[in-house]
């Protein structure tokens, strides 16, 4: 027994913590709010039927087209990009075609062909062009299937003989408008002609500017050939300069050697005296010449490798060359003999005239080599100036060449477009070769348009949906009452001991009467209805009172409460919850468990429960029930005693806690096993929260579908503040779901 109770409580905690909406919750909402759902469902169905009655079917014709691809004849893109296949953008393209079919412009074209008088003849008559166009647009239904290239067209009209010709005219107008939209000519061709003329003029101007730039840069061949010619010329001049400088160094070295080997001082033929060249200066001059030659060769190598004059390496080498040349010029100014002045040297063998002629010749050649080197360097500087000027012009030439290529490509594109436009204008007759007719317009037949059928379906389904939505809205958000046993644990997080059904609605008693369970009302025969006492064996709720008794006894065993008497209180959140009947039924069922006595004490202030017991007469008060000599007056039957505490007004009720506290020694000393207290409803001013602290167990009776969840929560909070044990009894519960579908535990 204990194990079963513990397992049951564990299962309840698990269900309470699961949360969410289960299938049983859905069933409960549907069956509890079935009348609301049925009402709005009926309204939706009636609206759908009324719509079908007030709008009878008309004659209609259907057709189906296929648009596998779209040819953009007036696109200004490059050739080959005019055809758009229906791949990832198929829905966008098909939607464009659907909008084209449903456009008012297309309807107006149809009106011009058929005339408004014929279109409006059986639709009220008249000759309003706009009215006829709007009628065509309203009665035309165009649908496309996602992922497909087909378009289904349905047209309705009250005239059976006109509906099919009208649909044929609509399709012909669509072909014409599609051709004009995607492969249009006319103004488009004129635009192409003007644009082609403009591009050709711009291309001629660019070619003229290119020729002027080439003439200015003296480019007679290609730009690359001109660059190669300049490179070859610079290389040749540098090579000649290197050769001349090497020859000069050679002859200057020879003159120095001849000067060193001379036996005497040379005769200077110049008018001015020459400064003798010391050997150290001569050696330094020779090293400077060798280093200068090496640097100039390195400079030529850099240029041959493709380095420009702005390159860091080239600038560095040329800076070193300038420094070396300055050192060389300083030595030549200080020692003029280093540059080869005209002197005569005596022959070491005595033949002065022959040696003098040879030395003079060397000096003359040295002077000539220096002049040659100067001329070559001047030519090289001139060529470098021409290269610098050419590079500036070359940038302009490259820009003009690129501009020419772009303009030439644009011109070619527009020329091809213009030619294609002329061909389309000459051969095109308004037909779209890319559109195929899958189904020609069918003969007229009566029916409703797809849009109207969808509206009717939405009315019917909308009524059902609104009823369902309203039912769920009421159950989930608007109705805050406790309705089902599962809500006690899932929402209130309180232990549920038992659920008692509403027998006043769901059960008939044995003698054909209805059971009266309201608080504060004497159980009498009212309007021919017989009331049974709660302890009567024939009472419909007797099994539930016994179930509550068993759960209570198991609870005391689990809590190890063995003292006597055990004090149990029954209360509620408001009047009419059935507290007195449940307290009486529980007390009567407890009196049958053994030889012990059970005392029922009514403290609700109205003496309603006590008056139901012994033929409607009050036996005695609580003091008499605690005295062994007088308690027999309170005996109802067997071991069952009942008394009523006189608490007829709020002032007396507020003294009940003090009164009960004074009676506690007598209560504990009595021979009762259980004392059941019928307490007033819990409120902020009632004595029940104070009385609860003396109880071993307090049952909170919650009336199903009437007691608010927040009220129950606040009432239980007041009781738990006194550190008492609180259990919930859900009374007058209704199970709307048939047992074949779902059962409540």
C-alpha positions in Angstrom: 0.0 0.0 0.0 2.8 2.4 0.9 4.7 1.5 -2.2 1.7 2.1 -4.4 1.1 5.5 -2.9 4.7 6.5 -3.3 4.8 5.3 -6.9 1.5 7.2 -7.6 2.9 10.5 -6.2 6.1 10.0 -8.2 4.1 9.6 -11.4 2.1 12.7 -10.7 5.2 14.7 -10.2 6.6 13.5 -13.5 3.4 14.4 -15.3 3.3 17.8 -13.7 6.8 18.6 -14.8 6.3 17.5 -18.4 4.2 20.5 -19.4 3.0 21.2 -22.9 -0.4 20.2 -24.5 -1.2 16.5 -24.8 -3.7 14.8 -27.0 -6.1 14.5 -24.0 -6.0 18.2 -23.6 -7.0 18.7 -27.2 -9.8 16.2 -26.8 -11.0 18.0 -23.7 -11.1 21.4 -25.4 -12.8 20.1 -28.5 -15.6 18.3 -26.6 -16.0 21.0 -23.9 -16.4 23.8 -26.5 -18.2 21.7 -29.1 -21.1 24.0 -29.3 -19.0 27.0 -30.1 -17.1 25.0 -32.7 -20.3 23.7 -34.2 -21.9 27.1 -34.2 -19.2 28.9 -36.1 -18.7 25.9 -38.4 -22.4 26.0 -39.3 -22.1 29.8 -39.9 -19.1 29.2 -42.3 -20.9 26.4 -44.1 -24.1 28.5 -44.4 -22.1 31.5 -45.7 -20.5 29.2 -48.3 -23.9 27.8 -49.4 -25.3 31.3 -49.6 -22.5 32.5 -51.7 -23.1 29.7 -54.2 -26.8 30.5 -54.2 -26.5 34.3 -54.8 -23.8 33.8 -57.4 -24.9 31.1 -59.9 -22.3 29.5 -62.2 -21.6 31.2 -65.6 -20.4 29.9 -68.9 -16.7 29.4 -69.0 -13.9 28.4 -71.4 -10.5 27.2 -70.5 -7.1 27.2 -72.3 -3.5 26.4 -71.4 -0.3 27.9 -72.7 3.4 26.9 -72.4 6.2 29.4 -72.1 9.4 27.3 -72.1 11.7 30.3 -72.6 11.6 34.1 -73.3 13.4 35.8 -76.1 14.5 39.3 -75.2 14.9 40.8 -78.7 15.4 44.4 -77.5 18.1 43.6 -74.9 21.2 45.7 -75.3 23.5 42.9 -74.0 26.1 41.2 -76.0 24.9 38.8 -78.8 24.0 35.4 -77.5 22.5 36.7 -74.2 18.9 37.4 -75.6 17.3 34.1 -74.6 16.4 33.5 -71.0 15.6 29.9 -70.1 13.2 29.1 -67.3 15.6 27.7 -64.7 16.1 29.3 -61.3 14.1 32.4 -62.3 11.2 30.5 -63.9 8.7 31.6 -61.2 9.6 35.3 -61.8 9.3 35.0 -65.5 6.0 33.1 -65.4 4.6 35.6 -62.9 5.5 38.4 -65.3 3.6 36.6 -68.1 0.6 36.1 -65.7 0.6 39.8 -64.9 0.7 40.6 -68.6 -2.4 38.4 -69.2 -4.3 40.1 -66.4 -3.3 43.6 -67.3 -6.0 46.2 -68.1 -4.2 47.2 -71.3 -4.7 43.8 -72.7 -8.4 43.8 -71.7 -8.8 47.2 -73.5 -7.3 45.7 -76.7 -9.8 42.9 -76.5 -12.6 45.4 -76.1 -11.5 47.3 -79.2 -11.7 44.0 -81.2 -15.0 42.6 -79.9 -16.7 46.0 -79.1 -18.1 46.9 -75.7 -21.8 46.5 -76.9 -21.3 42.8 -77.5 -19.4 42.2 -74.3 -22.0 44.0 -72.1 -25.1 42.8 -74.0 -26.0 40.1 -71.4 -24.3 41.9 -68.5 -26.6 44.9 -68.1 -26.0 46.4 -71.6 -24.3 49.6 -72.5 -21.3 50.8 -74.5 -18.9 51.7 -71.7 -15.4 50.8 -72.9 -13.9 50.9 -69.4 -16.7 48.9 -67.9 -16.3 46.2 -70.6 -12.5 46.1 -69.9 -13.0 45.8 -66.2 -15.5 43.0 -66.8 -13.0 41.1 -68.9 -10.3 41.6 -66.3 -12.7 40.5 -63.4 -13.9 37.3 -65.2 -10.4 36.3 -66.3 -8.5 33.8 -64.1 -4.9 33.0 -64.8 -3.0 30.4 -62.8 0.5 29.0 -63.0 1.8 25.8 -61.5 5.0 26.2 -59.4 8.0 24.6 -61.1 6.1 24.4 -64.5 6.2 26.5 -67.7 2.4 26.1 -68.3 -0.2 28.8 -67.7 -3.9 27.9 -67.3 -6.4 30.5 -68.5 -10.1 30.5 -67.5 -12.6 33.1 -68.8 -16.3 33.4 -67.7 -19.2 35.3 -69.4 -23.0 35.1 -69.2 -23.1 34.7 -73.0 -22.4 31.1 -74.1 -21.8 32.1 -77.7 -19.3 34.8 -76.8 -17.1 33.2 -74.1 -15.0 31.1 -76.4 -14.3 33.9 -79.1 -13.5 36.2 -76.3 -10.9 33.8 -74.9 -9.4 33.4 -78.4 -9.1 37.2 -78.7 -7.5 37.4 -75.3 -4.8 34.9 -76.3 -4.2 36.7 -79.6 -3.8 40.0 -77.8 -1.5 38.4 -75.3 0.7 37.1 -78.2 0.9 40.6 -79.6 1.6 42.3 -76.3 4.3 39.7 -75.4 6.0 40.3 -78.8 5.9 44.0 -78.3 7.2 43.7 -74.8 10.1 41.3 -75.3 10.9 41.8 -79.1 9.6 45.3 -79.7 10.6 47.4 -82.7 9.6 50.9 -83.9 11.0 53.4 -81.4 13.5 50.8 -80.3 14.9 50.6 -83.8 15.1 54.4 -84.0 17.0 54.4 -80.7 19.4 51.8 -82.1 20.0 53.9 -85.2 20.8 57.1 -83.2 23.0 55.2 -80.8 24.9 53.6 -83.6 25.6 56.9 -85.3 26.8 58.4 -82.0 29.1 55.5 -81.3 30.6 55.7 -84.8 31.3 59.4 -84.4 33.0 58.8 -81.1 35.1 56.0 -82.6 36.2 58.3 -85.5 37.2 61.0 -83.0 39.2 58.5 -80.9 41.1 57.2 -84.0 41.9 60.8 -85.0 43.3 61.6 -81.6 45.3 58.3 -81.7 46.9 59.3 -85.0 47.8 62.7 -83.8 49.5 61.2 -80.7 51.5 58.8 -82.8 52.6 61.6 -85.1 53.6 63.7 -82.2 55.7 60.9 -80.7 57.3 60.2 -84.2 56.0 56.7 -84.1 56.1 55.4 -87.7 55.9 51.7 -86.8 54.3 50.2 -83.8 54.9 51.4 -80.3 56.8 48.3 -79.4 59.1 48.7 -82.4 59.8 52.3 -81.4 60.7 51.2 -77.9 63.0 48.6 -79.2 64.7 51.1 -81.6 65.3 53.5 -78.7 66.7 50.7 -76.6 69.1 49.6 -79.4 70.3 53.2 -79.9 71.0 53.7 -76.2 72.9 50.5 -76.0 75.0 51.4 -79.1 75.9 54.8 -77.8 76.9 53.4 -74.4 79.0 50.8 -76.0 80.9 53.4 -78.1 81.4 55.6 -75.0 82.9 52.6 -73.1 85.2 51.8 -76.0 86.4 55.4 -76.4 87.0 55.7 -72.7 89.0 52.5 -72.6 91.2 53.7 -75.5 91.7 57.0 -73.7 92.8 55.3 -70.5 95.2 53.2 -72.5 96.9 56.1 -74.2 97.1 58.1 -71.0 98.8 55.3 -69.2 101.3 55.0 -72.1 102.1 58.7 -71.8 102.7 58.4 -68.1 105.1 55.5 -68.6 107.0 57.4 -71.2 107.2 60.3 -68.8 108.6 58.2 -66.0 111.4 56.7 -68.2 112.6 60.1 -69.4 116.2 60.8 -68.3 115.8 64.5 -68.0 113.1 67.1 -67.7 110.9 67.5 -70.7 110.8 70.7 -72.6 107.5 72.4 -72.4 106.5 73.9 -75.6 103.5 75.7 -74.0 103.9 79.2 -72.9 102.8 78.4 -69.4 104.9 76.2 -67.1 103.4 72.8 -66.3 103.1 71.4 -62.8 105.0 68.2 -62.3 102.7 65.1 -61.7 103.8 63.2 -58.6 103.6 59.4 -58.8 100.9 59.2 -56.1 98.6 61.4 -58.0 99.2 59.4 -61.2 98.3 56.1 -59.4 95.2 57.7 -57.9 94.2 59.0 -61.3 94.6 55.5 -62.8 92.4 53.9 -60.1 89.7 56.6 -60.6 89.6 55.9 -64.3 89.3 52.1 -63.8 86.5 52.5 -61.2 84.7 55.0 -63.4 84.8 52.5 -66.3 83.4 49.8 -64.0 80.5 51.9 -62.8 79.6 53.0 -66.3 79.5 49.4 -67.5 77.2 48.5 -64.5 74.9 51.4 -65.5 74.6 50.1 -69.0 73.9 46.6 -67.7 71.0 47.8 -65.5 69.5 49.6 -68.5 69.9 46.5 -70.7 68.1 44.5 -68.0 65.0 46.7 -68.3 65.5 49.0 -65.3 64.3 52.6 -65.8 66.1 55.7 -64.9 63.8 56.1 -61.9 65.0 52.8 -60.5 66.8 53.0 -57.1 69.9 50.9 -58.4 70.3 53.0 -61.5 70.1 56.3 -59.4 72.7 54.9 -57.0 75.2 53.9 -59.7 74.8 57.3 -61.5 75.4 59.1 -58.2 78.7 57.2 -57.8 79.6 58.0 -61.4 79.1 61.7 -60.7 81.3 61.6 -57.6 84.1 59.7 -59.5 84.0 62.1 -62.4 84.3 65.1 -60.0 87.4 63.5 -58.4 88.8 62.9 -61.9 88.2 66.5 -63.0 89.8 67.8 -59.8 93.0 65.8 -60.5 93.1 67.0 -64.1 92.7 70.6 -63.0 95.5 70.2 -60.5 97.8 68.2 -62.8 97.3 69.2 -66.4 99.8 66.6 -67.6 97.2 64.0 -66.7 95.1 65.0 -69.7 98.1 64.9 -72.1 99.6 68.3 -72.8 102.0 68.7 -75.9 105.5 68.1 -74.5 108.7 66.7 -75.9 110.7 64.1 -74.2 114.4 63.3 -74.9 115.0 59.9 -76.3 116.7 57.5 -73.9 118.9 56.3 -76.8 119.8 59.9 -78.0 117.3 60.1 -80.9 115.2 62.9 -79.5 113.2 63.8 -82.7 111.7 60.3 -83.1 110.6 60.0 -79.5 109.3 63.5 -79.4 107.1 62.8 -82.4 105.7 59.6 -80.8 104.8 61.3 -77.5 103.1 64.2 -79.3 101.0 61.8 -81.4 99.8 60.2 -78.2 98.7 63.5 -76.7 96.9 64.4 -79.9 95.0 61.1 -79.9 94.1 61.6 -76.2 92.6 65.0 -77.0 90.6 63.5 -79.9 89.3 60.7 -77.8 88.1 63.2 -75.2 86.2 65.1 -77.9 84.7 61.9 -79.2 83.5 60.9 -75.7 81.9 64.3 -75.2 80.0 64.0 -78.4 78.8 60.5 -77.7 77.6 61.5 -74.2 75.7 64.5 -75.7 74.0 62.2 -78.2 73.1 59.8 -75.3 71.5 62.6 -73.3 69.5 63.7 -76.4 68.2 60.1 -76.9 67.3 59.9 -73.2 65.3 63.1 -73.5 63.5 61.6 -76.5 62.7 58.4 -74.5 61.3 60.5 -71.7 59.0 62.4 -74.0 58.0 59.2 -75.8 57.0 57.5 -72.5 54.6 60.4 -71.8 53.0 60.2 -75.2 52.9 56.4 -74.9 50.6 56.6 -71.9 48.2 58.7 -74.0 48.5 56.3 -76.9 47.6 53.3 -74.7 44.6 55.0 -73.2 43.4 56.0 -76.6 43.9 52.4 -77.9 41.9 51.0 -75.0 39.1 53.5 -75.6 39.1 52.6 -79.2 38.7 48.9 -78.5 35.7 49.5 -76.1 34.0 51.8 -78.5 34.6 49.4 -81.4 33.0 46.6 -79.3 30.0 48.7 -78.4 29.6 49.8 -82.0 29.7 46.2 -83.3 27.0 45.2 -80.7 24.7 48.0 -81.7 25.2 47.4 -85.4 24.2 43.7 -84.9 21.2 44.8 -82.8 20.1 47.3 -85.4 20.4 44.7 -88.1 18.3 42.2 -86.1 15.8 44.9 -85.3 15.4 45.6 -89.0 14.9 41.9 -89.7 12.3 41.5 -87.0 10.5 44.6 -88.3 10.5 43.2 -91.8 9.6 39.6 -91.0 7.8 39.9 -87.6 4.0 39.8 -87.7 3.3 39.9 -83.9 3.7 36.2 -83.3 5.7 34.8 -80.4 7.4 31.6 -81.5 8.4 30.7 -78.0 4.8 30.3 -76.7 2.9 27.1 -77.5 -0.8 26.4 -77.1 -1.3 23.2 -75.1 -5.0 23.5 -74.9 -7.1 25.7 -77.2 -10.1 27.5 -75.7 -12.7 24.8 -74.9 -16.4 25.0 -75.7 -18.5 26.8 -73.1 -19.6 25.0 -70.0 -21.1 26.2 -66.8 -19.0 26.4 -63.6 -17.6 28.7 -61.0 -14.2 30.4 -61.4 -11.3 29.0 -59.4 -11.0 32.2 -57.3 -14.7 31.9 -56.3 -14.3 28.3 -55.4 -11.4 29.1 -53.2 -13.4 31.9 -51.5 -16.2 29.4 -50.8 -13.7 26.9 -49.4 -12.2 29.6 -47.3 -15.7 30.5 -45.9 -16.4 26.9 -44.9 -12.9 26.2 -43.6 -12.7 29.7 -42.0 -15.8 29.1 -39.9 -14.4 25.8 -38.6 -11.1 27.4 -38.1 -12.5 30.4 -36.2 -14.6 28.1 -34.0 -11.5 26.0 -33.2 -9.4 29.1 -32.6 -12.0 30.7 -30.3 -12.4 27.4 -28.4 -8.6 27.1 -27.8 -8.5 30.9 -27.0 -11.1 30.5 -24.3 -9.6 27.4 -22.8 -6.0 28.5 -22.9 -6.2 32.2 -22.2 -9.6 33.5 -21.2 -11.0 30.8 -18.9 -8.8 30.9 -15.8 -10.8 28.3 -13.8 -9.6 24.9 -12.8 -11.3 22.4 -15.0 -9.4 19.1 -15.0 -7.4 17.1 -12.5 -4.3 17.4 -14.5 -4.3 21.2 -14.1 -4.0 20.8 -10.3 -0.5 19.3 -10.7 0.7 20.8 -14.0 -0.3 24.5 -13.3 -0.9 24.8 -9.5 1.9 22.3 -8.5 -0.4 21.0 -5.7 -1.1 17.3 -4.7 -4.5 16.1 -5.9 -6.1 13.5 -3.6 -9.3 12.7 -5.5 -11.6 14.0 -8.2 -15.4 13.9 -7.4 -17.8 14.1 -10.4 -20.8 16.4 -10.6 -23.6 14.0 -9.8 -26.2 16.7 -10.1 -25.5 16.7 -13.8 -24.3 13.2 -14.6 -26.1 10.8 -12.2 -29.5 9.8 -11.1 -30.1 8.6 -7.5 -32.0 5.4 -6.7 -35.4 6.9 -6.1 -35.3 9.2 -9.2 -34.4 12.4 -7.4 -31.4 14.7 -7.7 -28.7 15.0 -5.0 -28.5 18.3 -3.2 -24.9 19.1 -2.1 -24.8 22.9 -1.7 -23.4 24.5 1.5 -25.8 26.1 3.9 -29.0 24.5 2.5 -31.0 22.0 4.5 -31.5 18.7 2.8 -35.2 18.6 2.4 -37.6 17.5 -0.2 -37.7 20.3 -2.7 -39.9 20.1 -5.7 -40.3 16.3 -5.3 -36.5 15.7 -5.1 -35.3 13.4 -2.3 -31.9 14.2 -0.7 -29.8 11.5 0.8 -27.5 11.9 3.8 -23.8 11.8 2.9 -23.2 8.7 5.1 -26.1 6.8 3.4 -24.9 3.6 1.6 -27.0 4.6 -1.4 -25.4 7.9 -1.8 -23.9 8.3 -5.3 -20.7 9.8 -4.0 -20.2 7.2 -1.3 -17.4 5.4 -3.3 -15.5 8.7 -3.8 -15.7 9.5 0.0 -14.3 6.1 0.7 -11.6 6.7 -1.8 -10.7 9.9 -0.2 -10.7 8.1 3.2 -8.2 5.5 1.9 -5.9 8.1 0.4 -5.9 10.0 3.7 -5.1 7.0 5.7 -2.3 6.0 3.4 -1.0 9.5 3.6 -0.9 9.4 7.5 0.9 6.1 7.3 3.5 7.4 4.9 4.0 10.5 7.2 4.1 8.2 10.2 1.3 10.1 12.1 0.1 7.6 14.7 -1.2 10.0 17.4 -4.9 10.2 18.2 -7.0 12.0 17.4 -6.0 13.1 14.0 -7.3 16.5 13.1 -8.5 17.0 9.5 -10.0 20.2 8.1 -12.1 20.6 4.9 -12.3 24.1 3.4 -12.6 25.9 0.0 -12.1 29.2 -1.7 -15.8 30.1 -1.8 -19.3 29.1 -1.0 -21.0 26.3 -2.9 -18.0 24.1 -3.4 -19.5 21.2 -1.5 -17.3 21.4 1.6 -20.0 20.3 4.1 -21.0 17.2 2.1 -17.5 16.1 1.5 -16.6 16.6 5.2 -19.7 14.6 6.3 -19.0 11.9 3.8 -15.3 11.6 4.8 -16.3 11.5 8.5 -18.9 8.8 7.9 -16.5 6.7 5.8 -13.8 7.0 8.5 -16.2 5.8 11.2 -16.5 2.5 9.3 -12.8 1.6 9.4 -12.7 0.3 13.0 -13.9 0.6 16.6 -12.7 4.2 16.9 -14.9 7.2 17.0 -15.1 10.0 14.4 -16.3 13.5 15.3 -17.5 15.9 12.6 -17.4 19.6 13.8 -19.1 22.2 11.6 -17.5 25.6 11.9 -18.8 27.1 8.7 -21.2 29.3 10.7 -24.4 28.1 8.9 -24.8 24.7 10.6 -25.8 23.3 7.3 -23.9 20.1 7.5 -24.9 19.3 11.1 -28.6 19.8 10.2 -28.4 17.1 7.6 -27.6 14.4 10.2 -30.0 13.3 12.8 -33.5 14.1 11.4 -32.6 17.7 11.0 -32.1 18.3 14.8 -29.0 19.7 16.5 -27.6 17.2 19.0 -25.2 19.2 21.1 -22.2 21.6 21.0 -18.5 20.7 20.8 -18.1 20.9 24.5 -20.8 18.3 25.1 -19.2 16.1 22.4 -15.9 16.1 24.3 -17.6 15.0 27.6 -18.2 11.3 27.9 -21.5 11.9 29.7 -23.1 14.1 27.1 -21.5 13.0 23.8 -24.2 10.4 23.1 -26.5 13.3 22.1 -24.1 14.0 19.1 -24.2 10.3 18.0 -25.6 9.9 14.5 -25.0 6.2 14.0 -22.3 3.6 14.8 -19.1 5.5 15.7 -20.1 8.7 13.9 -20.7 11.9 15.9 -21.5 15.3 14.6 -21.7 18.7 16.2 -21.9 22.4 15.1 -19.9 25.2 16.6 -22.2 28.2 17.0 -20.5 30.9 14.8 -23.3 32.8 13.3 -21.5 36.1 12.6 -18.0 37.3 11.7 -17.2 38.5 15.2 -17.8 35.0 16.6 -15.9 33.4 13.7 -12.8 35.5 14.4 -12.8 34.0 18.0 -12.7 30.5 16.6 -8.9 30.1 16.6 -8.8 31.1 20.3 -11.7 28.9 21.1 -10.1 25.9 19.3 -6.8 26.5 21.0 -8.5 26.4 24.4 -10.2 23.1 23.5 -7.0 21.5 22.2 -6.3 19.7 25.6 -9.8 18.2 25.6 -9.5 17.3 21.9 -6.2 15.4 22.5 -7.6 13.7 25.6 -10.8 12.5 23.9 -11.3 9.0 22.6 -11.9 10.1 19.0 -9.7 8.7 16.3 -10.5 11.4 13.8 -12.0 14.8 14.2 -13.1 16.4 10.9 -13.6 20.1 10.8 -15.9 21.8 8.4 -14.2 25.2 8.1 -15.3 28.4 6.5 -13.9 29.4 3.0 -10.3 30.7 3.0 -10.0 34.5 2.6 -7.9 37.3 4.0 -10.3 37.8 6.9 -11.5 34.3 7.6 -10.2 32.4 10.6 -9.4 29.3 8.5 -5.7 30.1 7.9 -5.3 30.4 11.7 -7.2 27.2 12.4 -5.2 25.3 9.9 -2.1 25.4 12.1 -3.8 23.0 14.5 -4.6 20.5 11.8 -2.7 17.4 10.7 -4.2 17.7 7.2 -6.2 20.4 5.4 -8.3 19.5 2.3 -8.9 22.4 -0.1 -12.1 21.7 -2.1 -11.9 23.2 -5.6 -15.1 23.5 -7.6 -14.4 22.5 -11.2 -15.0 25.2 -13.9 -15.8 27.9 -11.3 -12.8 28.3 -9.0 -10.1 30.5 -10.5 -6.6 29.2 -10.5 -5.1 32.3 -9.1 -7.6 32.3 -6.2 -6.7 28.7 -5.4 -3.0 29.5 -5.5 -3.4 32.5 -3.1 -5.6 30.5 -0.8 -3.1 27.6 -0.6 -0.3 30.1 0.0 -2.2 31.4 3.0 -2.6 27.9 4.3 1.0 26.8 3.8 2.2 29.8 5.7 0.9 28.0 8.8 3.2 25.1 7.9 0.2 22.7 7.5 -0.2 19.9 4.9 -2.6 20.9 2.1 -4.3 18.5 -0.3 -6.7 19.3 -3.2 -10.1 17.7 -3.8 -11.5 18.6 -7.2 -15.3 18.6 -6.8 -18.1 18.7 -9.4 -15.8 17.7 -12.2 -17.1 17.1 -15.7 -15.6 14.7 -18.2 -16.7 15.8 -21.6 -14.6 13.4 -23.6 -16.2 10.0 -24.3 -14.6 7.1 -22.6 -14.0 5.4 -25.9 -11.6 8.1 -26.9 -9.9 9.1 -23.6 -10.3 8.5 -19.9 -9.4 10.7 -16.9 -7.6 9.0 -14.0 
